[in-house]
């Protein structure tokens, strides 16, 4: 990279400070420079620069390169990672996006809203009958899994297996893939066989679900192959369930820490959309965002990253940039709808954004109005913030439900 007038700090993603307080460690680095060094490569920390990087088509997502950095060069993980939409570029990406984009519209999400409301209501009923619970284990986990199955078209009797598969697949996007390789590959092989069976079933007997829509997706005579269909479903299952589970966990942890905001949402459920946006801005499950590799020399903020550079545009850091967000470290569900970058940008903007937003908008006001005040009922343990998707392992709370 060209010389900089800023002092480039080192952001130790494996250090004790980052592990204890990732936002604090990022803040300290961001105050010094828009860019920090890490063991993986330069990390972009400020909003305008992250936004510019996400728009660069010469910055591709690493996919198999990310696995190669961890010593994995072949096998099922490399094969399936290569087929993820996020890891395609150019004409291949444009073709796939064109074929599937209509299956992820707001219209499609609104069609399943009644199911989302019903699932949330059933789980909330079970919590109302009690005076304490773990909001992750007893709500976020089953809710995210059941909504995913309903949206994709996965039979209810497969949900237990789906839970294990999606948990294992989530490990594929972190920094400890080699450690968990055998576990991830075993689940991947099982999941591929399961999806192939579902694809064959939907070809014979289509219903109103995502899988049937993808099987039937067509543009100018072009359709998805079975290999592409499998990759799409694996992508959505690995990202859709684990991300929502952890994002709900982040939401609950944030509201427990800020009870005034929980009371505000209970008093005015019309703040649901604002609350959802503030949660994903303030405490995103994908704090590190998605790394990029430069396929050509790329200029960001007047600095050139040479071809082959491994770059981390940290969307979670951008979301708390005081140059864009007023008082960014304050959790405020009445905040004006500033555009956060949690769902990415450019050609790889998250396809599941509408579904994720709807799930947050449905669940947060429902629980706020029905559970009432939340009181901490034990410590909140967290996954390591070096994982691609991280969040609290549990959020134990006590309450006096309002019914």
Helices and strands as residue ranges (DSSP letters): H 16-20, H 22-32, E 35-37, E 42-44, H 47-54, E 59-61, H 64-68, H 76-83, G 85-87, H 90-100, G 101-104, H 106-128, E 132-134, H 135-135, I 136-140, H 141-152, G 156-158, H 159-170, G 171-173, G 178-180, H 181-204, H 210-216, E 218-219, E 222-223, H 226-257, H 259-267, G 269-271, H 272-282, E 292-294, E 298-300, E 303-305, E 310-313, H 315-318, G 346-348, H 353-371, E 375-376, E 396-398
